[in-house]
Amino acid sequence: MPWKFAPLQDVVEVHPGQLMQVEYKVVNDSDVPITGQAIPSYGPALAVKYFKKIECFCFSKQVLQPHESKLMPVLFVIDQSLPKDVRTITLSYTFFNLNPGAQAAGVNGSASNG
């Protein structure tokens, strides 16, 4: 997939219950419009129960025009009932090209419980 996709911050320190926003930058390096859909994954797997996204680009399809760049926010909170032994949550996204001949592009970002 001819998109560059990266978080503006690789790691953020978050306290459970704190509302946090992070942003990702995406650029369509192709000469054609592309529609993509991001699918999140979490590490450790149990984190999915405690990572509450309020706003996320992954909630809908994203269309980028040729050579367009866009900032995409994720607004989230870590539930206060997160087990104390979980000190780091890694949030990863894989973008899937919804156009014919699709390939995937992935990126990792971390939210650290401090």
C-alpha positions, -999 to +999 in steps of 0.1 A: +000+000+000+016+033-010+009+051+022+034+064+048+018+061+082+034+070+116+025+083+150+037+119+158+048+105+192+061+069+195+055+066+232+031+085+256+029+082+293-008+078+304-023+075+339-054+053+340-085+075+339-067+103+320-082+114+287-054+113+261-051+123+224-024+111+200-021+118+163-009+099+134+003+113+100-006+095+068+005+104+033-007+089+001+024+086-020+005+074-051-009+092-081-044+078-075-070+082-047-069+053-022-094+042+003-081+024+034-094+009+066-073+007+098-077-023+121-063-020+156-045-046+177-034-045+213-005-059+233-009-075+258-042-090+244-061-083+276-055-046+271-085-045+247-108-046+277-092-015+293-083+007+262-114+028+255-112+047+222-136+077+221-125+089+187-105+070+162-097+071+124-102+033+126-140+038+131-144+046+094-129+042+059-103+068+051-099+083+016-067+100+006-063+118-027-031+116-047-002+129-026-026+141+002-014+141+038-037+140+068-034+141+106-056+114+122-064+116+159-071+089+184-088+101+216-087+074+243-087+066+280-072+037+299-098+022+323-088+027+360-094-010+366-064-019+345-044-046+364-014-029+383+011-053+367+003-040+332+028-012+328+028-009+290+001-012+263+011-013+227-015-001+202-009-012+166-028-005+134-028-023+101-042-003+071-059-023+045-062-010+009-099-013+000-090-007-037-084-037-060-049-052-056-047-044-019-016-046+002-013-038+039+009-012+057+013-014+095+026+008+124+031+005+161+026+030+189+028+026+226+008+040+255+027+036+288+010+034+321+030+055+344 
